[in-house]
Every structure is written in structure tokens, then in C-alpha cells.
């Protein structure tokens, strides 16, 4: 196993703020606001945000988009020594991709009790049965990550309610 990179709490917050900036790009597209960045040797090498509806592609999640870019940047599918910063706990597809890409560390903002696979529903990132485990840090900038998501879904519910009222009139 690749040793865990030494990263300070302030660096974790700085990189999570960049992941939040990526999430806001998704928000602007009316996508679920999830963002991430991948860091190698204390430098951001890839960014991603949710584009599932925009791209009409089930796999166009923030993590998958960033992993694709990071692999291209490093010229390898193995992302050993990298840390991924994600505003929301990854789903099973993204958690699997993180393990498969051999990312060393994952830093998560908000947990996802309904679909998260880094400790909520399942914990694919730290399963001893796999040939690779990911060091996981949870709750970095939890409040701003959670607030962005809950605000998005609140607005979505309000829009649906207004639309229903308009149709009922």
C-alpha cells in the first residue's frame, strides 16, 4: 500500500473549497451540485463536477470526470499518491472507480446516508477484501457542502410546487 501523504487540515480545507467551486459549476447548470478535485504532490491536477443531465450520460459524475482527467494528466490509470476531494460521499460507481484507480486518499465533505459508499450504506473504499484500500477523511467543510446540496434540493422542490400550482390553475 502506498503510504498516506502528509497533508495539513488547512490544505484539506483549501482543496475542498476548490471542490465546492466545482460543485457550484454544476449548480449553475441545474445539476446536483457535486464537485471534486484530485491533488498530486500538493497541486491540483484535475477538476470535475456533476454533468449527468447536461451530458445525458449516467457516468458523468464529478469523480469520474476528474479521474479521467487526472489519468490523462499523469499518463497512467494508476493514481497512486493522489488525494481526491469530494463534496459528497461517493456512490457505488464512483467509490469503485476510486478503488480501481488506486487513489491513495479520499477527503469527503458531506456524507450521503441514502446512497453513500464510503461508510454510510457501504464502505467500498476501506474494504480489506479488495487489493487496494483508500485512506478516508470525512467531514471536511461539512457545513458548506451540506448547505449547497440542501439549498439546491429545496429550490428544486419549490420549483416543482410552483409548476404544479400553475398546471392546476
N, C-alpha and C positions, 0 to 999 in steps of 0.2 A: 504494500500500500504506500502511496506517495505521502510523505509527511504533510501535516496540515500547515499551510502557510501562516506566518505570523502577521496578523492584521489587527490594528487597534480598533477600539469601539468607535472612535471618531472617523476613521477611514470607512468602517462599515456604514456609518450614517451618511457620509458623503456619497458613497456609491449608491446607497438606497435612495437618496434624493434624486440621483440621476435616473434610477429605475422609475421613480414617481413621475419624473418629467416625461419618460416614455409612455407611462400609463395615461398621462394627460393627452398625448397624441391620439391614443385610442379613443379616449373620451370625446375628443373633437370630431372624430369620425362616427360618433354614436355607437362605438364598440364598447364592450365591457372593458373598463379601464384597468388593464393589467399590463405592467411593463417590467422589463428586466434589462440588466447589463451583465456582461461577462468580463471579468478582470483577470489579467495575466501580468505578473511582475509589477503589480501596483498601477497598471494602466488599463483603461477600458479598451478592449479590443473588439467588442461587438455590442450592439443595442438591438432591442426588439420590443414590439408591442403587439397587442392583440389586433388581428386583422381578419378574423374568420368571416365576418359578413362582407367586408369590403372585397376580399379576395375570392369569396364564395368557395372557401377551402376549409374543411374540417380541421386540418392540421396547422392552420396558420395562427398558432398560439404564440405569445411573446417569447416563450422559452425556445420553441422550435426555430423560430425566425432568427433568434440570437445565436443558437447553437450552429445553425447553418453558416452564418456569417463568421463566427469565431473559427470554425473548421477551415473555412476558406482563407482567413487571415493567417492562421498558423500553418496551413498546408497539411493538415492531418485531421483525421476524425477523432483522434485521442486528444482530449483537452485536459490532460493531467497538469496539475499545478494551477488550474483556473478556479476562480470563485464565481458562482452565478448569484446575482442579487435579484430577487423576485418579489414583487409587491403582494402577491397572493400565493399561498401554498399551491404547489403544482398538482394537476390532475394525474391520473394514472399514465396517460400517454407521455406527458412531459416529464414526470418522475422517471419513467422508463428510459426516456431519451437522455436524461441527466446521468443515470447509471451507465447506460450504453456508451456515452461519450467519455466516460471516465473523469468527469469533472470532480475535482477534489473536495470542494466545499460549496454548500448552498446556504445562503442567507435569505430568510423569509420574513416579510413584513407581517402580513395578516394571515391567520390560519383560516382554513375553509372546512368547517365541521360537516358539511354536506357532501363534499367531493374531494377533499384533500388527501394526497397520498404521500405525505411527508410527516405523518404522525396522527392525523385526525381520523380518517376512515381506515387507511392502511399506512404503512411506513415502508415504502419500496426503497427509499434512499439508504436506510440503515439495516437492511436485511442481511444477516450473516450468511444466509444460504446462497446469495449471489457472489460472484467472483470480485465484485467491487462494491465498496460501501462509501458513502459520502458523509463528510463531517457536516452537521447541520446546526445552524444558529437560528433560533426563532424569535420573533417579536421585535425585530429592529425597525424602528419608526412605525410601530404597530398602529398607533392612533391615526396619523395622516393616511396610511394605506387603507385602513378600515373606513375612514370618513369619506375618502374619494369613492370607494365602492358603494357604500350605503347611500351616499348622495346621488349617485348615478341611478341606482335601482329605485330610489324614492321618486326621482324625476320621471323615470320610465312608468311607474305606477300612476303618477299624476297625469301624464300624457294619455295613457290608456283610459283613465277615468273620464277625462275631458272628451276624448274621442267617442266613447260610449254614450256620454250625455248628449253629444251633438247628433249622433245617429238616432238616439231615442226621441229627439225632438221632432 
